[in-house]
Each structure stands twice: as structure tokens, then as C-alpha cells.
Amino acid sequence: MSGTTRNDAGEPPTVSVVVPTYGRAAILERCLHALAAQRYPAHRWEVVVVDDGSAVPVRPSTSLPCALRVIRQANAGPAAARNRGAACATGTLLAFTDDDCLPTPHWLSALVDTLRGAPGALVGGPVENVLYDDPYATATDALTRFLYDYHERRRSAHGFYMTSNLALRAESFRAVGGFDERFRHAAGEDREFSDRCRAAGHPLVFAPHALVQHAHALTLHGFARQHLRYGRSAPHYHRTRVLRSERAIPAEPLTFYAAMLSAPFRQRATHPVRTAALLALSQLCYATGYVLESVSGEGAS
């Protein structure tokens, strides 16, 4: 396939796609159906699904053109599940996505092509909400787009890529120690991992054509709980960063929050006022979680 990284034998590199899952069999099937449409040589990639202790063991029925393996472990959280999948992977490259994601057909090729130009990088791509009528999913998407754009434009040292869409060399992943398993929930482990990769000399490189669609339905309660968890995970992230002998992360200026709240208007959201109000709520929940965790000192959540 043209434009894809090739090894010395003229073959594109082998890739292992790691997908953690927990109790969402039907949602996982949609993800695997999307992966089945990837435009990448079938014999050069595999999918490793890690069942993180679902009450009913995962048994996918979707047919894939590549090898599919399902690994089951006792419930330990998505960070531990990704590490387990990476440990069992056979590819020279690792790509990560989540069970509620729908990678577009050229996703894998775009990640690999970007790694060709930056072989030591941590590569991330865009994540696009497809639940347009879900105000909470829409607000989460607006926040992600704002953060990606904010850090990319400023070449910020605090940018990150979400675990729903990232890739790197397997040897790089193992050298930095994988994901921090003290993050028991999907909240903050991507930020900490990105920061650790950067500190180890792996630059963050954006792959604009490696698009993943995200279909994660939320309620008001779920939205608030998610951002509370982000806040509760932040003190652990900050502590680990200081322990690496790096400076503490400074507080963002007020202009950062003003730009965040105005982002839905620049992004031409369907309901910009509502989305901006939800972004304000997300920051309130984040701050509350941060304070609660700082007081309790219990570590990552």
C-alpha cells in the first residue's frame, strides 16, 4: 500500500490494536465492525481485546480480516487492561482505541504513516463525537477539540492525546513503562502517559487524518461524575510529575478559561450557550474533585 511505512523486506510494519472493554458487549461489536473496514494489509495487523473482568465474558462475533485475540483479566481498570494487551501484542507498533469508538477506514494507515515521519513519537489523532443530539457528549467533544487546538497552537509542554486514538512503537511503550495502573478509572491516565512520553524524549505528533468517531452517550450525572474523576486524578498526576524532577504544572491563566467558554461559539456548535454552560460545569466538577482528592490524599482514582 502506497504511503505506508515499510520495513526492510518491503512490507508495512506489523501493528497491534489494543481495545480494553468492560461489560459493553454490544458497543464493542460496533467498534470491531469499524475496525474490520480498515485499509491495511490483513496479515500485518491484529486486534487484542482485553476483557477487564466483565460479569459475562466477552465473546465477539464480528468477523475481522486480521487476527483477533481476546484476553480476560480480573477487573483492574482500563490502564491495566491496556498494559495487559500491550504485553501480549506481537506488533512492532501499538495503536490504542476504546470500545465505544469507531475508527474510520484509513485510521490505522494514517497513524502508521505519521510514525514513518516521526518514528520515536507518540502519535494521536482527532476524536469526533457522533452523538449530535446528546448535549453532554457534545460538550465533551467541544472541550477535547478546544484542548487539542489550544496546546497544538501554542506548542504547549502540557498537551496530551486521548487513549481512544493514539499510537507509538511497542519498544517505546515498554521503555516508558506503559500506563500508570494506579488510575483505576478512565480519567487522567492519558494525560500522565503523554507527559511521561514527552519527558522520555518522545515528542507528541498529531495525525489529522487518523480520525476516530466517538459514540459515548452521557447523562448529566455521568458528565459531572466524569469530570469529578478528572479532578480527583489530577493531584496524582501532578505528584508523579514532580517526582520525575520536573516543575509543577502552573495554573492556567484566566484567558485560558475565557477561551474555553467561548469555544462553542467559535466552533459553531448547534447550542453554543448550553454547551458553554456545560463546559463551565465541567470545570467546577474538576475543581471540586481536585480539592477533595488533595484533602484526602488517597492517590489516583
C-alpha positions in Angstrom: 0.0 0.0 0.0 1.4 3.4 -1.0 2.4 5.9 1.6 2.6 3.4 4.4 5.7 2.7 6.4 7.6 -0.3 5.2 10.3 -2.5 6.7 13.4 -3.7 5.0 11.6 -6.5 3.3 9.2 -4.1 1.7 6.2 -5.0 3.9 4.3 -2.4 6.0 5.0 -2.7 9.8 3.1 -5.0 12.0 0.5 -3.3 14.2 -1.3 -4.5 17.3 -4.6 -2.6 18.1 -5.4 -2.8 21.8 -9.0 -2.4 22.9 -10.0 -2.6 26.6 -13.6 -3.4 27.3 -15.8 -3.9 30.4 -19.4 -5.0 30.3 -20.3 -3.4 26.9 -20.5 -6.4 24.5 -22.9 -4.7 22.0 -20.8 -1.5 22.0 -17.6 -3.5 21.5 -19.2 -5.2 18.4 -19.7 -1.8 16.8 -16.1 -0.9 17.4 -14.9 -4.2 15.9 -17.2 -3.7 12.9 -15.5 -0.4 12.3 -12.0 -2.0 12.7 -13.0 -4.6 10.1 -13.1 -1.9 7.5 -9.5 -0.8 8.0 -7.5 -0.3 4.8 -4.4 -2.1 6.0 -2.9 -5.5 4.9 -4.7 -8.1 6.9 -1.6 -10.2 7.6 0.2 -7.2 9.1 -2.1 -6.3 12.0 -4.0 -7.8 14.8 -6.7 -6.8 17.3 -6.2 -7.6 21.0 -9.3 -7.1 23.1 -8.8 -7.1 26.8 -11.9 -8.1 28.8 -11.4 -6.3 32.1 -13.4 -8.7 34.2 -16.9 -8.3 32.6 -19.6 -10.2 34.5 -20.3 -12.0 31.3 -17.1 -12.9 29.4 -16.7 -11.2 26.1 -17.1 -13.4 23.0 -17.0 -11.2 19.9 -19.0 -12.4 16.9 -17.7 -9.8 14.4 -15.5 -11.2 11.6 -12.2 -9.4 11.1 -9.8 -9.7 8.2 -6.9 -9.8 10.7 -6.1 -11.9 13.7 -8.3 -11.3 16.8 -7.4 -12.3 20.3 -9.5 -11.9 23.4 -7.7 -11.8 26.8 -9.6 -11.8 30.1 -8.3 -10.5 33.4 -9.7 -9.7 36.8 -11.1 -6.1 36.9 -8.3 -3.7 37.3 -9.3 -0.7 35.2 -8.6 0.4 31.6 -5.0 1.4 32.2 -4.1 -2.1 33.5 -6.1 -3.6 30.6 -4.2 -1.6 28.0 -0.9 -2.7 29.6 -2.1 -6.4 29.5 -3.0 -6.1 25.9 0.4 -4.4 25.0 2.3 -7.1 26.9 0.6 -9.8 24.7 0.9 -7.8 21.5 3.1 -9.1 18.6 3.2 -5.9 16.5 6.2 -3.6 16.3 3.7 -0.7 16.6 0.9 -0.3 19.1 -2.4 1.5 18.5 -5.0 2.1 21.1 -8.7 2.8 20.9 -11.7 2.3 23.1 -14.7 0.0 22.8 -17.1 3.0 22.3 -15.1 4.3 19.3 -15.5 3.8 15.6 -12.1 4.2 13.8 -12.6 5.4 10.2 -11.2 3.1 7.4 -7.9 4.9 7.0 -7.3 5.4 10.7 -4.6 2.8 11.0 -2.8 3.7 7.8 -2.7 7.4 8.9 -1.2 6.5 12.3 1.4 4.3 10.6 2.2 7.0 8.0 2.7 9.6 10.7 5.0 7.3 12.7 7.1 6.9 9.5 8.0 10.5 9.6 8.4 10.6 13.4 9.4 7.0 14.5 10.1 8.0 18.1 6.9 9.9 18.6 3.6 9.4 20.5 1.1 9.9 17.7 -2.5 11.0 18.3 -5.4 11.7 16.0 -8.8 13.6 16.2 -11.7 12.2 18.1 -15.1 13.3 16.8 -18.4 12.9 18.6 -21.2 11.3 16.5 -24.0 11.6 19.1 -25.1 15.0 17.9 -28.3 15.1 19.9 -26.5 14.3 23.2 -25.7 17.6 24.8 -23.2 16.1 27.3 -21.3 14.2 24.6 -21.3 17.4 22.5 -19.9 19.4 25.4 -17.2 16.7 26.0 -16.3 16.9 22.3 -16.1 20.7 22.4 -13.8 20.5 25.4 -11.5 18.0 23.7 -11.3 20.0 20.5 -10.5 23.1 22.4 -7.7 21.5 24.4 -6.1 19.8 21.4 -6.2 23.1 19.5 -5.0 25.2 22.4 -2.0 23.0 23.1 -1.2 22.4 19.4 -1.2 26.1 18.5 1.0 27.0 21.5 3.3 24.0 21.1 2.5 23.6 24.8 4.5 21.3 27.0 1.3 20.1 28.6 -0.6 18.8 25.6 -1.8 15.2 25.6 -3.6 12.7 23.4 -6.6 10.6 24.5 -6.2 6.8 24.8 -9.1 6.5 22.3 -6.7 7.4 19.5 -3.0 7.1 19.9 -0.1 5.0 18.6 3.6 4.5 19.2 6.3 1.9 18.7 6.0 -1.1 21.0 9.6 -0.6 22.2 8.8 3.0 23.2 5.7 2.0 25.1 7.7 -0.6 27.1 10.6 1.7 27.7 8.4 4.4 29.4 6.6 1.7 31.5 3.2 1.7 29.9 0.2 3.3 31.6 0.1 4.1 35.3 -2.3 1.4 36.7 -3.0 3.5 39.8 -5.5 5.3 37.6 -8.4 2.8 38.1 -10.9 4.8 36.0 -10.7 6.3 32.6 -9.7 9.7 33.9 -6.2 11.2 33.6 -4.1 8.2 32.6 -3.8 9.5 29.1 -2.5 12.9 30.3 0.0 11.3 32.6 1.2 8.9 29.9 1.6 11.7 27.3 3.6 13.7 29.8 5.9 10.8 30.6 6.4 10.0 26.9 7.4 13.6 26.3 9.8 13.6 29.3 11.4 10.5 27.9 12.1 12.2 24.6 9.1 11.0 22.6 7.5 14.1 21.0 3.8 14.3 20.6 2.8 14.4 16.9 -0.7 15.0 15.6 -2.1 12.8 12.8 -5.0 14.9 11.4 -6.3 12.1 9.1 -6.3 9.4 11.7 -10.0 10.0 12.6 -11.8 8.1 15.3 -15.6 8.7 15.8 -16.7 8.6 19.4 -20.2 7.3 20.4 -20.2 7.6 24.2 -23.7 8.5 25.5 -23.8 10.6 28.7 -26.4 11.8 31.2 -25.9 14.9 33.3 -24.9 12.7 36.3 -22.4 10.8 34.1 -21.0 14.0 32.7 -20.5 15.5 36.1 -19.0 12.3 37.6 -16.5 12.0 34.7 -15.2 15.5 35.3 -15.1 15.0 39.0 -12.9 11.9 38.3 -10.6 14.0 36.1 -10.2 16.4 39.0 -9.6 13.6 41.5 -6.9 12.1 39.3 -5.1 15.4 38.8 -3.2 15.5 42.2 -1.7 12.1 41.5 -0.6 13.2 38.0 1.0 16.4 39.5 2.8 14.4 42.2 4.3 11.9 39.7 5.5 14.8 37.5 7.3 16.4 40.4 8.8 13.1 41.4 10.4 13.0 38.0 12.2 16.1 39.0 10.1 18.3 36.7 8.5 21.5 37.6 4.9 21.5 38.9 2.4 22.5 36.3 1.4 26.1 36.7 -2.2 27.1 36.8 -3.7 28.2 33.6 -4.4 31.9 33.2 -7.9 33.3 33.2 -7.6 33.8 29.4 -7.5 30.0 29.1 -10.9 29.6 30.7 -12.3 32.6 28.8 -11.2 30.9 25.5 -12.7 27.6 26.7 -16.1 29.1 27.4 -16.1 30.9 24.1 -15.0 27.8 22.1 -18.5 26.6 21.4 -19.3 29.9 19.6 -16.1 29.7 17.5 -16.8 26.0 16.8 -20.3 27.0 15.7 -22.0 24.5 18.0 -25.7 24.0 17.5 -26.5 25.2 21.0 -23.4 27.2 22.0 -24.9 28.7 25.2 -25.9 25.4 26.5 -22.5 23.9 25.6 -20.6 26.7 27.2 -22.7 26.3 30.4 -21.8 22.6 30.4 -18.1 23.5 30.0 -18.3 25.7 33.0 -19.9 22.8 34.9 -17.1 20.5 33.8 -14.5 22.9 35.3 -16.5 23.3 38.5 -16.6 19.5 38.9 -12.9 19.2 38.1 -12.0 21.8 40.7 -14.2 20.0 43.3 -12.6 16.7 42.5 -9.1 18.2 42.8 -9.9 19.7 46.2 -11.4 16.5 47.5 -8.5 14.4 46.4 -5.9 16.9 47.7 -7.6 16.9 51.1 -8.0 13.1 51.3 -4.5 12.4 49.7 -5.7 8.9 48.6 -3.9 9.0 45.2 -5.3 8.3 41.8 -8.9 7.3 41.4 
